[in-house]
Amino acid sequence: MYETLEIERSGRVATIWMNRPEVFNAFNEQLIADLGAACTLLDADQAVRVVVLAGRGRHFSAGADLSWMRRASACGQPENLEDARRFARTMRALADMSKPTIARIQGAALGGGTGLAAACDMAVASADAVFATSEVKFGIIPAVISPYVLRAIGPRHALRYFQSAERISAERALAIGLVNEVTTVDGLDAGVAALVDALIAGAPQAQKAAKDLIAAINGRAIDDSIGEETAQRIARQRATDEARDGIGAFLEKRTPSWLL
């Protein structure tokens, strides 16, 4: 179905493989379109519980394809704006998926590759992974990826790395919140699998509600309005069939329906 991706399904897990290893999975117009379409398709697939984003070959993603960037630099502002809007829509499609998403990162995750890692809910990186918001080296800025990177690492770190374009090691990425876990090079798949197993055990509608909860309360003052909103959210969730099944399964020492 896709020129630049492969979709691999294993039970309740779907892995989106960026499949341009000859250019280190650098993305161009086609990969951006394919990735957005794949995210939309998998988000609607009730058989899929977890989505993993990965890259074939030695590297996760080297960011933007320089041939694509050269074409963009030769275009006027209207064409560049529409190009950027397409990329923004794909980033939103990935970040707004209603089910858990994991970035599986090895080697380089540069520029937009760092953005893809940050747009996923979680990221597991091998010890050889390296990140950078390298755009200023090319006279541009990490604009479209900035909401997701900023969400992951905060404004203080973003002020440094957006301007310095320094390389960020896997260990440093873990320390600043860009990734959740660092594994050995050979242990990357095992690290992703362990996280997948933990996610599969959770209730799918509750996980979606948890993602919505974070988006709704992040950055807000703790006041009466947020107390009321959180009370409303838990009251709604407790009244769902899924919650009744989950609580009943725990008390009755049986398997909840979402694991059958």
N, C-alpha and C positions, 0 to 999 in steps of 0.2 A: 504493500500500500504506500510505502514511503521511499523516496529516493535516498534520504540521508539518515534514516533511522531503522532499527529493528526492534520489534516488540517481542519480548520473551515472556511467556506465561508459565508459572510454576505454582500450581494450586491456587491460592488466593492472592498471590503476588504477581505483579506485572513489572518487568524491568524495561525501561526505555533505554536502548543502547544508541547513543550517537555514533554513527558509523561512517566517519570520514577519517580513519586513522592515518591516511597518507598526508593529511594536513593537521594532524593532532586534534581532530574534531573541532577545528575552527568553524565558526558558523557564518553562513551567508544567508541570502534571502530564502533559499529553499529549506535549509535546516530550521530557520525561524518559523516558516510556515508549517513544516512537518511537525515540529515540536508542539506548536499551539494546537494543531489538529489532534495529535496523539493525546495531549492532556485532556481535551474536551471529550474525546472518545472514552478514555479510561475512567474519567470522573463519572460518566453516566453508566458505566458497567457495574452492576450490582455484585457480580461475581468477584470483582477485584477489591481487596481490602487495603492493600498497601502498594504504593508505586515507588519504584527505585529508579533514579536517574543516573546513568552510567555512561562511560565512554570507552569505545573499543580501542585496543592498542595500548601504547605506553602512557598516554596522557588522557586526563578527563576532558579538558577543553582548553585550547590555547587562546580562546576569546574570538574576536572578530577576524574573519578571513581578510587578509590585507588586500586581496584583489577586489573584494566587496567594498572595503573602505576607500580604495582608490576610485572606484566607480562613483561612490557617494560624494567624494570630495569634488568630483567634476560636475556634480549636479547643482542646481540652484536650491534656494532655501525651501520652496514648496515641496520639491521632490525629497529632500532630506527630511522634512517634517513628516511626510507620509511614511517614509522608511522607518523613522524612529517610532512612529505610532504603531506600526506593525510589530516591532520588537517589544514595545511596551505592552501590547495586548497579549503577546506570548508569555511574557514574564508574569502578567496577572493571571493568565490561565494556569500556569504552574503554581504560583503562590496561593491561589484561591481554591485549589482542589479541596473537595469536601472530605477527603480521606488522607491519612498520613502519607507524607512523601519523604524520601531519604535520598540524599546525594551520596553516591559511592565514588570517592575521589582518589585517584592515583596520579602521580606525576604532576604535570602543570594544570593549574586552574587559574588562568590569567584573564584580566579584564572582565569581559562578559562571562567567562568561566567562573570567576569568583562570584559574579552576580547570580548565576544559576545555582551555585552551591548555597548561597544565602537565601534564595527564594524558596528552597525546599524547607520543610519543617525541621529537618534534622540533617546532619552531615557526618559521615564517617570517613576519615581520611587515613591512608597509609602513611608510614613515616617518611616516605620520599615525596609526599605532596608539597607543592609550593604554590602560593597564591600571590596576587598583586592586583591592585587597581592601577594599572599602568597607563591609563589613557593620557595623562598629561605629557608623557614622553612623546606622544604623537600630536600634541597640540589640541587635544580634545578633552572632554571631561566624562566621568562615569555617571552620566545623568540618569539614564533609564534604569540602571541597576541600583542607583543610590538609595531608594527607599528600603530595599531589601538588605543591602550591606549595612546601612545605618541602623536598621532594626536589630541586626545581629551583633554589631560591634560597638554601637553607641557613637555619639558625636565626637568625643575626644579622640578616639582612635581613628575615626574617619577623617578628622581634620589633618592628622598626620599622613595617613596612607593615601588619601585622595590627592595630596599635594606632592608627597615624596616619591610615590610609585615604587617604594621599596618592595623587595621580595619578602614574603611572609612564610616562614617555615611552618610545617605541620604543628610543631610544638607551640609556636607563637600563636598560630591560628586557634589552637585549643585554649590558650590562655586568655585571648581577647574575645572569645565567644563565637568565632566564625565557624568552628566545627565543634561537635559534641564529643567526639572520641577519636583517638589516634591509635592505629593498630600497627603491627609489623607489616612489612610488605606482603608477606605470604599469608597474613591473617586477616586481610581486608574482607574477603567474602565471609569468613566466620564472624567477624565483627558486625557486618551488615545483617547476617542471618540471625544473630542473637537479638538484635534490635527488632527485626521483623517478628520474631517469635513473641516478644513482649507486646508488640502492637496488636498482633492477631488476637491475643487473649482479651483485649479490651472490646467494649461494645461499640459498634460502628457509629450509631447515632449519637452516643455520648461523646465519642471522640470528635465528631463534627461540632457538637455543642461546645466542647472544650475549646476548640479553635475559635469559634465565634465569640466565646467568653473573653479570651485573651485580646482579640481585636477590639472588643467593646470597652474594656476597662483599662487597657494599657495607657499609661500617662495621665490618667484622670486623678483628680483629688479624691481622697477618701472622705466622703461626706454623706449626707443623708440620701442624696439621689443615687449614689453608687450602691449604698446599702440596699435601697429599695430595688434597684435593677438586679443585683445579684440574688436577692431573695426571690424575685419573680422568676429568674432563670432556673434556680434549683427547684422551685415549686413546679414549674412546667415539666422539667425533666423527670422528677419523681413520679409524675402522673402518666408517663409514657408506658406502653406495653413492654418496651425494652427494659426499663427500670424495674418494673414488677417482676419480669422474668429473671433479671440478674440477681435481685435481692432474694427472690424465691429459690433460685438455684443454689445460692450460698447457704441459705438456711436448711434447705433440703438435701444438701450435699450431692447435687446433680450437676450435669453440664448445661450451661446456658445455651439457648437456641442458636446464638450466632457462632458457636463452635461446633455445631453438629454438621 
